[in-house]
Amino acid sequence: MMTVTIYHNPRCSKSRQTLALLIDNGIKPKIVEYLNRPPTQKELSRILRLLNLAPRDLMRKKESEYKSMGLDNLNLDDSSLIAAMISHPILMERPIVTTENNAAIGRPPENVLSII
């Protein structure tokens, strides 16, 4: 059986809609409330690899922390951006759904249907 994980923010409507869509499709995902338990460096690196995204592409650039932490500096390397998302997980785009070999961002929620 496929293991499906959702990095979930219960206060986000898209995250709630994505979780409901998974459940409606018979998937009982592992729910990680990433604001309370941010991914480790290893987990976040795996998510980025599965999404085929650079760290900056997973960041919510409209969050106040993005500018206040100087993350708009294009000279920052990937490891600095990953560390920022781990220490301030609000910076991560949401929701993220992963399987063993795939990942998708639920914006719109239907995006995740292609990996389950």
CNS distance restraints for C-alpha pairs under 8 A (distance, minus, plus):
assign (resid   2 and name CA) (resid  99 and name CA) 6.80 0.50 0.50
assign (resid   2 and name CA) (resid 100 and name CA) 7.31 0.50 0.50
assign (resid   3 and name CA) (resid  29 and name CA) 7.12 0.50 0.50
assign (resid   3 and name CA) (resid  30 and name CA) 7.68 0.50 0.50
assign (resid   3 and name CA) (resid  99 and name CA) 5.64 0.50 0.50
assign (resid   3 and name CA) (resid 100 and name CA) 6.62 0.50 0.50
assign (resid   4 and name CA) (resid  27 and name CA) 7.50 0.50 0.50
assign (resid   4 and name CA) (resid  28 and name CA) 7.48 0.50 0.50
assign (resid   4 and name CA) (resid  29 and name CA) 4.85 0.50 0.50
assign (resid   4 and name CA) (resid  30 and name CA) 6.19 0.50 0.50
assign (resid   4 and name CA) (resid  97 and name CA) 6.88 0.50 0.50
assign (resid   4 and name CA) (resid  98 and name CA) 5.67 0.50 0.50
assign (resid   4 and name CA) (resid  99 and name CA) 4.76 0.50 0.50
assign (resid   4 and name CA) (resid 100 and name CA) 7.65 0.50 0.50
assign (resid   4 and name CA) (resid 116 and name CA) 7.85 0.50 0.50
assign (resid   5 and name CA) (resid  29 and name CA) 5.13 0.50 0.50
assign (resid   5 and name CA) (resid  30 and name CA) 4.56 0.50 0.50
assign (resid   5 and name CA) (resid  31 and name CA) 5.94 0.50 0.50
assign (resid   5 and name CA) (resid  32 and name CA) 7.14 0.50 0.50
assign (resid   5 and name CA) (resid  97 and name CA) 5.53 0.50 0.50
assign (resid   5 and name CA) (resid  98 and name CA) 5.19 0.50 0.50
assign (resid   5 and name CA) (resid  99 and name CA) 6.52 0.50 0.50
assign (resid   6 and name CA) (resid  19 and name CA) 7.38 0.50 0.50
assign (resid   6 and name CA) (resid  29 and name CA) 6.36 0.50 0.50
assign (resid   6 and name CA) (resid  30 and name CA) 6.26 0.50 0.50
assign (resid   6 and name CA) (resid  31 and name CA) 5.16 0.50 0.50
assign (resid   6 and name CA) (resid  32 and name CA) 6.05 0.50 0.50
assign (resid   6 and name CA) (resid  95 and name CA) 6.72 0.50 0.50
assign (resid   6 and name CA) (resid  96 and name CA) 5.66 0.50 0.50
assign (resid   6 and name CA) (resid  97 and name CA) 4.38 0.50 0.50
assign (resid   6 and name CA) (resid  98 and name CA) 6.50 0.50 0.50
assign (resid   7 and name CA) (resid  31 and name CA) 6.35 0.50 0.50
assign (resid   7 and name CA) (resid  32 and name CA) 4.85 0.50 0.50
assign (resid   7 and name CA) (resid  33 and name CA) 5.94 0.50 0.50
assign (resid   7 and name CA) (resid  34 and name CA) 5.64 0.50 0.50
assign (resid   7 and name CA) (resid  94 and name CA) 7.06 0.50 0.50
assign (resid   7 and name CA) (resid  95 and name CA) 5.59 0.50 0.50
assign (resid   7 and name CA) (resid  96 and name CA) 5.10 0.50 0.50
assign (resid   7 and name CA) (resid  97 and name CA) 6.31 0.50 0.50
assign (resid   8 and name CA) (resid  15 and name CA) 5.78 0.50 0.50
assign (resid   8 and name CA) (resid  16 and name CA) 7.73 0.50 0.50
assign (resid   8 and name CA) (resid  19 and name CA) 7.93 0.50 0.50
assign (resid   8 and name CA) (resid  31 and name CA) 6.45 0.50 0.50
assign (resid   8 and name CA) (resid  32 and name CA) 5.79 0.50 0.50
assign (resid   8 and name CA) (resid  33 and name CA) 4.89 0.50 0.50
assign (resid   8 and name CA) (resid  34 and name CA) 6.20 0.50 0.50
assign (resid   8 and name CA) (resid  94 and name CA) 6.89 0.50 0.50
assign (resid   8 and name CA) (resid  95 and name CA) 5.41 0.50 0.50
assign (resid   8 and name CA) (resid  96 and name CA) 7.20 0.50 0.50
assign (resid   9 and name CA) (resid  15 and name CA) 5.97 0.50 0.50
assign (resid   9 and name CA) (resid  16 and name CA) 7.60 0.50 0.50
assign (resid   9 and name CA) (resid  33 and name CA) 5.75 0.50 0.50
assign (resid   9 and name CA) (resid  34 and name CA) 6.90 0.50 0.50
assign (resid   9 and name CA) (resid  35 and name CA) 6.96 0.50 0.50
assign (resid   9 and name CA) (resid  94 and name CA) 7.29 0.50 0.50
assign (resid   9 and name CA) (resid  95 and name CA) 7.03 0.50 0.50
assign (resid  10 and name CA) (resid  15 and name CA) 6.56 0.50 0.50
assign (resid  10 and name CA) (resid  16 and name CA) 6.04 0.50 0.50
assign (resid  10 and name CA) (resid  33 and name CA) 7.56 0.50 0.50
assign (resid  11 and name CA) (resid  15 and name CA) 7.84 0.50 0.50
assign (resid  11 and name CA) (resid  16 and name CA) 7.72 0.50 0.50
assign (resid  12 and name CA) (resid  16 and name CA) 6.31 0.50 0.50
assign (resid  13 and name CA) (resid  17 and name CA) 6.06 0.50 0.50
assign (resid  14 and name CA) (resid  18 and name CA) 6.01 0.50 0.50
assign (resid  14 and name CA) (resid  94 and name CA) 7.78 0.50 0.50
assign (resid  14 and name CA) (resid  95 and name CA) 7.05 0.50 0.50
assign (resid  14 and name CA) (resid 106 and name CA) 6.84 0.50 0.50
assign (resid  14 and name CA) (resid 107 and name CA) 6.79 0.50 0.50
assign (resid  14 and name CA) (resid 108 and name CA) 7.14 0.50 0.50
assign (resid  14 and name CA) (resid 109 and name CA) 6.37 0.50 0.50
assign (resid  15 and name CA) (resid  19 and name CA) 6.19 0.50 0.50
assign (resid  15 and name CA) (resid  94 and name CA) 6.52 0.50 0.50
assign (resid  15 and name CA) (resid  95 and name CA) 4.95 0.50 0.50
assign (resid  15 and name CA) (resid 106 and name CA) 7.01 0.50 0.50
assign (resid  15 and name CA) (resid 109 and name CA) 7.63 0.50 0.50
assign (resid  16 and name CA) (resid  20 and name CA) 6.19 0.50 0.50
assign (resid  17 and name CA) (resid  21 and name CA) 6.11 0.50 0.50
assign (resid  17 and name CA) (resid 109 and name CA) 6.34 0.50 0.50
assign (resid  18 and name CA) (resid  22 and name CA) 6.28 0.50 0.50
assign (resid  18 and name CA) (resid  95 and name CA) 7.32 0.50 0.50
assign (resid  18 and name CA) (resid 106 and name CA) 5.99 0.50 0.50
assign (resid  18 and name CA) (resid 109 and name CA) 4.66 0.50 0.50
assign (resid  18 and name CA) (resid 110 and name CA) 7.38 0.50 0.50
assign (resid  18 and name CA) (resid 112 and name CA) 7.63 0.50 0.50
assign (resid  19 and name CA) (resid  23 and name CA) 6.32 0.50 0.50
assign (resid  20 and name CA) (resid  24 and name CA) 5.99 0.50 0.50
assign (resid  21 and name CA) (resid  25 and name CA) 6.24 0.50 0.50
assign (resid  21 and name CA) (resid 109 and name CA) 7.28 0.50 0.50
assign (resid  21 and name CA) (resid 110 and name CA) 7.70 0.50 0.50
assign (resid  22 and name CA) (resid  26 and name CA) 6.60 0.50 0.50
assign (resid  22 and name CA) (resid  27 and name CA) 5.16 0.50 0.50
assign (resid  22 and name CA) (resid  28 and name CA) 7.13 0.50 0.50
assign (resid  22 and name CA) (resid  29 and name CA) 7.38 0.50 0.50
assign (resid  22 and name CA) (resid 113 and name CA) 7.99 0.50 0.50
assign (resid  23 and name CA) (resid  27 and name CA) 4.95 0.50 0.50
assign (resid  23 and name CA) (resid  28 and name CA) 5.87 0.50 0.50
assign (resid  23 and name CA) (resid  29 and name CA) 7.75 0.50 0.50
assign (resid  32 and name CA) (resid  37 and name CA) 7.03 0.50 0.50
assign (resid  33 and name CA) (resid  37 and name CA) 6.14 0.50 0.50
assign (resid  33 and name CA) (resid  38 and name CA) 7.79 0.50 0.50
assign (resid  34 and name CA) (resid  38 and name CA) 4.49 0.50 0.50
assign (resid  34 and name CA) (resid  39 and name CA) 6.67 0.50 0.50
assign (resid  34 and name CA) (resid  89 and name CA) 6.76 0.50 0.50
assign (resid  35 and name CA) (resid  89 and name CA) 5.62 0.50 0.50
assign (resid  35 and name CA) (resid  90 and name CA) 6.46 0.50 0.50
assign (resid  38 and name CA) (resid  86 and name CA) 5.77 0.50 0.50
assign (resid  38 and name CA) (resid  87 and name CA) 7.66 0.50 0.50
assign (resid  38 and name CA) (resid  89 and name CA) 5.95 0.50 0.50
assign (resid  39 and name CA) (resid  43 and name CA) 5.46 0.50 0.50
assign (resid  39 and name CA) (resid  44 and name CA) 5.66 0.50 0.50
assign (resid  39 and name CA) (resid  86 and name CA) 6.33 0.50 0.50
assign (resid  40 and name CA) (resid  44 and name CA) 6.05 0.50 0.50
assign (resid  40 and name CA) (resid  86 and name CA) 6.74 0.50 0.50
assign (resid  41 and name CA) (resid  45 and name CA) 6.02 0.50 0.50
assign (resid  41 and name CA) (resid  82 and name CA) 7.00 0.50 0.50
assign (resid  41 and name CA) (resid  83 and name CA) 7.26 0.50 0.50
assign (resid  41 and name CA) (resid  86 and name CA) 7.09 0.50 0.50
assign (resid  42 and name CA) (resid  46 and name CA) 6.24 0.50 0.50
assign (resid  43 and name CA) (resid  47 and name CA) 6.22 0.50 0.50
assign (resid  44 and name CA) (resid  48 and name CA) 6.16 0.50 0.50
assign (resid  44 and name CA) (resid  82 and name CA) 7.29 0.50 0.50
assign (resid  44 and name CA) (resid  86 and name CA) 7.98 0.50 0.50
assign (resid  45 and name CA) (resid  49 and name CA) 6.19 0.50 0.50
assign (resid  45 and name CA) (resid  82 and name CA) 7.79 0.50 0.50
assign (resid  46 and name CA) (resid  50 and name CA) 6.12 0.50 0.50
assign (resid  47 and name CA) (resid  51 and name CA) 6.07 0.50 0.50
assign (resid  47 and name CA) (resid  98 and name CA) 7.37 0.50 0.50
assign (resid  47 and name CA) (resid 103 and name CA) 6.83 0.50 0.50
assign (resid  48 and name CA) (resid  52 and name CA) 5.79 0.50 0.50
assign (resid  48 and name CA) (resid  53 and name CA) 5.27 0.50 0.50
assign (resid  48 and name CA) (resid  54 and name CA) 6.62 0.50 0.50
assign (resid  48 and name CA) (resid  55 and name CA) 6.74 0.50 0.50
assign (resid  48 and name CA) (resid  58 and name CA) 7.77 0.50 0.50
assign (resid  49 and name CA) (resid  53 and name CA) 6.60 0.50 0.50
assign (resid  50 and name CA) (resid  98 and name CA) 7.97 0.50 0.50
assign (resid  50 and name CA) (resid 101 and name CA) 6.73 0.50 0.50
assign (resid  50 and name CA) (resid 102 and name CA) 5.31 0.50 0.50
assign (resid  50 and name CA) (resid 103 and name CA) 5.37 0.50 0.50
assign (resid  51 and name CA) (resid 102 and name CA) 7.10 0.50 0.50
assign (resid  51 and name CA) (resid 103 and name CA) 5.37 0.50 0.50
assign (resid  51 and name CA) (resid 104 and name CA) 6.27 0.50 0.50
assign (resid  53 and name CA) (resid  57 and name CA) 5.96 0.50 0.50
assign (resid  53 and name CA) (resid  58 and name CA) 6.84 0.50 0.50
assign (resid  54 and name CA) (resid  58 and name CA) 7.02 0.50 0.50
assign (resid  54 and name CA) (resid  78 and name CA) 7.48 0.50 0.50
assign (resid  55 and name CA) (resid  59 and name CA) 6.82 0.50 0.50
assign (resid  55 and name CA) (resid  78 and name CA) 6.01 0.50 0.50
assign (resid  55 and name CA) (resid  81 and name CA) 6.14 0.50 0.50
assign (resid  55 and name CA) (resid  82 and name CA) 6.21 0.50 0.50
assign (resid  56 and name CA) (resid  78 and name CA) 7.63 0.50 0.50
assign (resid  56 and name CA) (resid  81 and name CA) 6.69 0.50 0.50
assign (resid  58 and name CA) (resid  92 and name CA) 5.86 0.50 0.50
assign (resid  58 and name CA) (resid  93 and name CA) 5.47 0.50 0.50
assign (resid  59 and name CA) (resid  85 and name CA) 7.63 0.50 0.50
assign (resid  59 and name CA) (resid  91 and name CA) 5.31 0.50 0.50
assign (resid  59 and name CA) (resid  92 and name CA) 4.90 0.50 0.50
assign (resid  59 and name CA) (resid  93 and name CA) 5.64 0.50 0.50
assign (resid  60 and name CA) (resid  66 and name CA) 7.41 0.50 0.50
assign (resid  60 and name CA) (resid  90 and name CA) 7.83 0.50 0.50
assign (resid  60 and name CA) (resid  91 and name CA) 5.08 0.50 0.50
assign (resid  60 and name CA) (resid  92 and name CA) 5.83 0.50 0.50
assign (resid  60 and name CA) (resid  93 and name CA) 5.48 0.50 0.50
assign (resid  61 and name CA) (resid  66 and name CA) 5.65 0.50 0.50
assign (resid  61 and name CA) (resid  67 and name CA) 7.75 0.50 0.50
assign (resid  61 and name CA) (resid  72 and name CA) 7.98 0.50 0.50
assign (resid  61 and name CA) (resid  91 and name CA) 7.43 0.50 0.50
assign (resid  62 and name CA) (resid  66 and name CA) 6.92 0.50 0.50
assign (resid  63 and name CA) (resid  67 and name CA) 7.63 0.50 0.50
assign (resid  63 and name CA) (resid  90 and name CA) 7.59 0.50 0.50
assign (resid  63 and name CA) (resid  91 and name CA) 6.49 0.50 0.50
assign (resid  64 and name CA) (resid  68 and name CA) 6.15 0.50 0.50
assign (resid  65 and name CA) (resid  69 and name CA) 5.54 0.50 0.50
assign (resid  65 and name CA) (resid  88 and name CA) 7.91 0.50 0.50
assign (resid  65 and name CA) (resid  91 and name CA) 7.27 0.50 0.50
assign (resid  66 and name CA) (resid  70 and name CA) 6.47 0.50 0.50
assign (resid  66 and name CA) (resid  71 and name CA) 5.17 0.50 0.50
assign (resid  66 and name CA) (resid  72 and name CA) 6.59 0.50 0.50
assign (resid  66 and name CA) (resid  91 and name CA) 6.97 0.50 0.50
assign (resid  67 and name CA) (resid  71 and name CA) 5.85 0.50 0.50
assign (resid  67 and name CA) (resid  72 and name CA) 5.96 0.50 0.50
assign (resid  71 and name CA) (resid  76 and name CA) 7.28 0.50 0.50
assign (resid  71 and name CA) (resid  81 and name CA) 7.25 0.50 0.50
assign (resid  76 and name CA) (resid  80 and name CA) 6.24 0.50 0.50
assign (resid  76 and name CA) (resid  81 and name CA) 7.00 0.50 0.50
assign (resid  77 and name CA) (resid  81 and name CA) 6.61 0.50 0.50
assign (resid  78 and name CA) (resid  82 and name CA) 6.12 0.50 0.50
assign (resid  79 and name CA) (resid  83 and name CA) 6.06 0.50 0.50
assign (resid  80 and name CA) (resid  84 and name CA) 6.20 0.50 0.50
assign (resid  81 and name CA) (resid  85 and name CA) 6.35 0.50 0.50
assign (resid  82 and name CA) (resid  86 and name CA) 6.30 0.50 0.50
assign (resid  83 and name CA) (resid  87 and name CA) 6.20 0.50 0.50
assign (resid  84 and name CA) (resid  88 and name CA) 5.78 0.50 0.50
assign (resid  84 and name CA) (resid  89 and name CA) 7.74 0.50 0.50
assign (resid  84 and name CA) (resid  91 and name CA) 7.87 0.50 0.50
assign (resid  85 and name CA) (resid  89 and name CA) 4.81 0.50 0.50
assign (resid  85 and name CA) (resid  90 and name CA) 7.34 0.50 0.50
assign (resid  85 and name CA) (resid  91 and name CA) 5.58 0.50 0.50
assign (resid  85 and name CA) (resid  92 and name CA) 6.09 0.50 0.50
assign (resid  93 and name CA) (resid 105 and name CA) 7.52 0.50 0.50
assign (resid  94 and name CA) (resid 105 and name CA) 6.40 0.50 0.50
assign (resid  94 and name CA) (resid 106 and name CA) 6.80 0.50 0.50
assign (resid  94 and name CA) (resid 107 and name CA) 7.73 0.50 0.50
assign (resid  95 and name CA) (resid 105 and name CA) 5.70 0.50 0.50
assign (resid  95 and name CA) (resid 106 and name CA) 5.31 0.50 0.50
assign (resid  95 and name CA) (resid 107 and name CA) 7.56 0.50 0.50
assign (resid  96 and name CA) (resid 103 and name CA) 6.98 0.50 0.50
assign (resid  96 and name CA) (resid 104 and name CA) 5.82 0.50 0.50
assign (resid  96 and name CA) (resid 105 and name CA) 4.54 0.50 0.50
assign (resid  96 and name CA) (resid 106 and name CA) 6.17 0.50 0.50
assign (resid  97 and name CA) (resid 103 and name CA) 5.49 0.50 0.50
assign (resid  97 and name CA) (resid 104 and name CA) 5.42 0.50 0.50
assign (resid  97 and name CA) (resid 105 and name CA) 6.31 0.50 0.50
assign (resid  97 and name CA) (resid 106 and name CA) 7.20 0.50 0.50
assign (resid  97 and name CA) (resid 112 and name CA) 6.67 0.50 0.50
assign (resid  98 and name CA) (resid 102 and name CA) 5.75 0.50 0.50
assign (resid  98 and name CA) (resid 103 and name CA) 4.18 0.50 0.50
assign (resid  98 and name CA) (resid 104 and name CA) 6.61 0.50 0.50
assign (resid  99 and name CA) (resid 103 and name CA) 6.19 0.50 0.50
assign (resid  99 and name CA) (resid 115 and name CA) 7.37 0.50 0.50
assign (resid  99 and name CA) (resid 116 and name CA) 7.59 0.50 0.50
assign (resid 102 and name CA) (resid 115 and name CA) 6.17 0.50 0.50
assign (resid 103 and name CA) (resid 112 and name CA) 7.71 0.50 0.50
assign (resid 103 and name CA) (resid 115 and name CA) 6.78 0.50 0.50
assign (resid 104 and name CA) (resid 111 and name CA) 6.41 0.50 0.50
assign (resid 104 and name CA) (resid 112 and name CA) 5.40 0.50 0.50
assign (resid 104 and name CA) (resid 115 and name CA) 7.16 0.50 0.50
assign (resid 105 and name CA) (resid 109 and name CA) 7.66 0.50 0.50
assign (resid 105 and name CA) (resid 111 and name CA) 6.63 0.50 0.50
assign (resid 105 and name CA) (resid 112 and name CA) 6.73 0.50 0.50
assign (resid 106 and name CA) (resid 110 and name CA) 6.60 0.50 0.50
assign (resid 106 and name CA) (resid 111 and name CA) 5.45 0.50 0.50
assign (resid 106 and name CA) (resid 112 and name CA) 5.77 0.50 0.50
assign (resid 107 and name CA) (resid 111 and name CA) 6.52 0.50 0.50
assign (resid 110 and name CA) (resid 114 and name CA) 7.92 0.50 0.50
assign (resid 112 and name CA) (resid 116 and name CA) 6.84 0.50 0.50
